[in-house]
Amino acid sequence: MKEKYIKTDVLVIGGGGAGLRAAIEAASYNGVKTCAVSKSIMGSGNTRMSTGNFCVAIDPPDSTEIHFADTIRGGAYINNQKLARTIIENGPEQLMALERYGSLFRRGGEFLDRLEGEARGGHSHPRGRGPIGEGLGIIRTLSTEAIRLGIESFEETMVTRLLLDKKGNVAGATAIDIRDGTFLVFNARAVILAAGGGGQIYLYSTNSTLNTGDGYALAYRAGAELIDMEMVQFMPFCFAYPGSQKGRMLGEAGHYGPKAKLLNKEGERFMAKYDPKRLERATRDIVSRSIFLEIIEGRGTDHNAVWLDNREGREGLGFFKDRYPIMYKRSRDFYGLEAAEWLNSFEVMPAVHYFMGGVRVENYRSNIERLYVIGENAGGAHGGNRLGGNSMLELMVSGALAGREAARASKELDLPALENGQIRSEKDRITRLLTGEDKGEDPYKVVEKIKKLSWEKAGLVRNGKALREGIEEIEGLREKMGEISLSNRSLTYNLELKAALEAENMLDVSAMVFRSALTRRESRGAHYRSDFPKRNDAEWLKNIIVFMDEGKMKIKSGDVELTYLRPEEMD
Ligand SMILES: Cc1cc2nc3c(=O)[nH]c(=O)nc-3n(C[C@H](O)[C@H](O)[C@H](O)COP(=O)(O)OP(=O)(O)OC[C@H]3O[C@@H](n4cnc5c(N)ncnc54)[C@H](O)[C@@H]3O)c2cc1C
């Protein structure tokens, strides 16, 4: 296996929206050398697939205070309020930065002088700003700017381990170039982790196949703390069939206009039972859980779904086609023209969409010195449930902030010394997979089992018994994983090797979700326990924190810092 050493000031791990934004900011800082690494091409990941909706409060009577209160209420009061305030206050500047780089958000008003605002579940004002070209448009803009700045990029390169110096500060990372198997060692003054979320640990997800939670596992193994990993968001409307599309996104009520109705197989508008005031416009956690409950109680369709009926809302179809061309075309291709044109109702089911949990940060700095974590990889800003359009906001603000801070810090720091032992042991781990005796489980099968397990036992409705069983099954899989060696020994485009490395990450992430979910003995936000169905502020106005201690996963909890708002003032 060839080896290559690269020295840089700032290393960015992840080439999605957050990573690109951070790399641009760092590289713009007075001669700072910036390298960006992506498991696929630059620009890959969820940002590229998103509708790009970006929430900012700029039209009175809306205000940043109201946006902040909506975000905390939506997050069921366990948000890191300082982070939430940071992203909301800096959002308008970062939306304008995107326009400076070349993106364009939709305008309206008499002189096309106002940014249009769309409604989104849980937001009390229409503040979702739609970029032309959706998420792909944003990614194209950021990628072009990164190329213009001459950022050195490493594509199809999977980071496998964060490296620490003698003092335990981050010093770089190892990676494998999937194209030819070169083992890369990055030595950096500062590292920004932006490897996205972990939706792929679940069977059905709206996420890109790259989102296997690598960033969470890398940070965890390096000694970072992770927060509220039990908080996994489901998108309420997703394809229920065909198999290849199951779980792909069809959106939420905000995308379909005020007349969209959800019906069970008996034709009942069931949201009236679960959230009589907001109905289908309730937050994603409530709508997703309500759909799921209808299905498991036997009122679902033959495809284990419910009906989305928007026949009365057809005046909004032109708007929908214009704003969400990908969702429109996909529903036309897979559900047929009548469904796509809202002449008939069509089937929808919830699927995993977003991780509110992630690496615990203050101002996007982790507890490991010089390691910044941003975008969906970071946890805390959204608490127990993220509002639509608040992720685009976070990835742009956190990217800009961490990029600038990392660049500034790198100017004042010496290049940290790498520890050879860590590099050797990581290379040995990969070599063992490629040269060991051919035994143990097929990594693709391990991946399949993790997905099924997470879906069935840590999904929309959880209970202590299933969670405990899940934890045992994960440990069983981990033992089998330890024996894996691969049937494909090639160094060229070895996707089996990539799958095995991902499977190890997914096991850690799944264990974090299960253990955190078992610890939180209440229901809050996206986390619903049928054995503890009520929110319990007296005992659980807390964050659940996962970390590694002497090689073992440990859990603790800490009181939420109610920096600005308290639940009793808001409910
Ligand atoms: C279908 C869909 C629609 C959405 N619509 C919206 C919306 O309208 N508004 C909104 O606010 N949010 C939306 N979201 C959520 C939002 O898109 C994501 O939360 C956000 O894009 C995450 O950005 P990111 O940069 O953190 O991660 P990503 O964009 O997912 O990028 C992750 C990057 O990390 C890289 N990577 C992963 N592992 C490794 C590794 N081991 N080594 C090297 N690189 C690695 C990947 O290659 C990728 O480049 C949507 C999500 C989906 C899936």
PDBQT file of the ligand as one rigid body, heavy atoms in Angstrom, charges set to zero:
ROOT
HETATM    1  C1  LIG A 601     -33.456  15.304   0.427  1.00  0.00    +0.000 C 
HETATM    2  C2  LIG A 601     -33.046  16.350   1.455  1.00  0.00    +0.000 A 
HETATM    3  C3  LIG A 601     -33.620  17.614   1.423  1.00  0.00    +0.000 A 
HETATM    4  C4  LIG A 601     -33.242  18.579   2.378  1.00  0.00    +0.000 A 
HETATM    5  N1  LIG A 601     -33.740  19.853   2.271  1.00  0.00    +0.000 NA
HETATM    6  C5  LIG A 601     -33.335  20.795   3.161  1.00  0.00    +0.000 A 
HETATM    7  C6  LIG A 601     -33.759  22.161   3.038  1.00  0.00    +0.000 A 
HETATM    8  O1  LIG A 601     -34.471  22.527   2.103  1.00  0.00    +0.000 OA
HETATM    9  N2  LIG A 601     -33.339  23.062   3.985  1.00  0.00    +0.000 N 
HETATM   10  C7  LIG A 601     -32.538  22.697   5.028  1.00  0.00    +0.000 A 
HETATM   11  O2  LIG A 601     -32.205  23.544   5.860  1.00  0.00    +0.000 OA
HETATM   12  N3  LIG A 601     -32.085  21.415   5.136  1.00  0.00    +0.000 NA
HETATM   13  C8  LIG A 601     -32.442  20.482   4.231  1.00  0.00    +0.000 A 
HETATM   14  N4  LIG A 601     -31.961  19.198   4.343  1.00  0.00    +0.000 N 
HETATM   15  C9  LIG A 601     -30.944  18.907   5.354  1.00  0.00    +0.000 C 
HETATM   16  C10 LIG A 601     -29.609  19.451   4.860  1.00  0.00    +0.000 C 
HETATM   17  O3  LIG A 601     -29.530  19.294   3.465  1.00  0.00    +0.000 OA
HETATM   18  C11 LIG A 601     -28.405  18.752   5.502  1.00  0.00    +0.000 C 
HETATM   19  O4  LIG A 601     -28.562  18.711   6.882  1.00  0.00    +0.000 OA
HETATM   20  C12 LIG A 601     -27.140  19.510   5.163  1.00  0.00    +0.000 C 
HETATM   21  O5  LIG A 601     -27.029  19.606   3.762  1.00  0.00    +0.000 OA
HETATM   22  C13 LIG A 601     -25.901  18.862   5.740  1.00  0.00    +0.000 C 
HETATM   23  O6  LIG A 601     -24.778  19.532   5.213  1.00  0.00    +0.000 OA
HETATM   24  P1  LIG A 601     -23.318  19.041   5.603  1.00  0.00    +0.000 P 
HETATM   25  O7  LIG A 601     -22.365  19.834   4.813  1.00  0.00    +0.000 OA
HETATM   26  O8  LIG A 601     -23.204  19.030   7.072  1.00  0.00    +0.000 OA
HETATM   27  O9  LIG A 601     -23.285  17.518   5.120  1.00  0.00    +0.000 OA
HETATM   28  P2  LIG A 601     -23.403  16.902   3.642  1.00  0.00    +0.000 P 
HETATM   29  O10 LIG A 601     -23.886  17.897   2.669  1.00  0.00    +0.000 OA
HETATM   30  O11 LIG A 601     -24.170  15.648   3.777  1.00  0.00    +0.000 OA
HETATM   31  O12 LIG A 601     -21.887  16.586   3.274  1.00  0.00    +0.000 OA
HETATM   32  C14 LIG A 601     -21.147  15.591   3.930  1.00  0.00    +0.000 C 
HETATM   33  C15 LIG A 601     -19.816  15.448   3.213  1.00  0.00    +0.000 C 
HETATM   34  O13 LIG A 601     -18.945  14.639   4.000  1.00  0.00    +0.000 OA
HETATM   35  C16 LIG A 601     -18.270  13.729   3.179  1.00  0.00    +0.000 C 
HETATM   36  N5  LIG A 601     -17.854  12.591   4.014  1.00  0.00    +0.000 N 
HETATM   37  C17 LIG A 601     -18.623  11.765   4.759  1.00  0.00    +0.000 A 
HETATM   38  N6  LIG A 601     -17.848  10.865   5.386  1.00  0.00    +0.000 NA
HETATM   39  C18 LIG A 601     -16.569  11.131   5.042  1.00  0.00    +0.000 A 
HETATM   40  C19 LIG A 601     -15.319  10.544   5.336  1.00  0.00    +0.000 A 
HETATM   41  N7  LIG A 601     -15.201   9.490   6.138  1.00  0.00    +0.000 N 
HETATM   42  N8  LIG A 601     -14.202  11.071   4.764  1.00  0.00    +0.000 NA
HETATM   43  C20 LIG A 601     -14.281  12.127   3.926  1.00  0.00    +0.000 A 
HETATM   44  N9  LIG A 601     -15.445  12.723   3.615  1.00  0.00    +0.000 NA
HETATM   45  C21 LIG A 601     -16.561  12.236   4.174  1.00  0.00    +0.000 A 
HETATM   46  C22 LIG A 601     -19.261  13.391   2.072  1.00  0.00    +0.000 C 
HETATM   47  O14 LIG A 601     -18.598  12.912   0.922  1.00  0.00    +0.000 OA
HETATM   48  C23 LIG A 601     -19.898  14.763   1.850  1.00  0.00    +0.000 C 
HETATM   49  O15 LIG A 601     -19.138  15.498   0.921  1.00  0.00    +0.000 OA
HETATM   50  C24 LIG A 601     -32.318  18.238   3.392  1.00  0.00    +0.000 A 
HETATM   51  C25 LIG A 601     -31.755  16.961   3.417  1.00  0.00    +0.000 A 
HETATM   52  C26 LIG A 601     -32.094  16.018   2.465  1.00  0.00    +0.000 A 
HETATM   53  C27 LIG A 601     -31.460  14.667   2.517  1.00  0.00    +0.000 C 
ENDROOT
TORSDOF 0
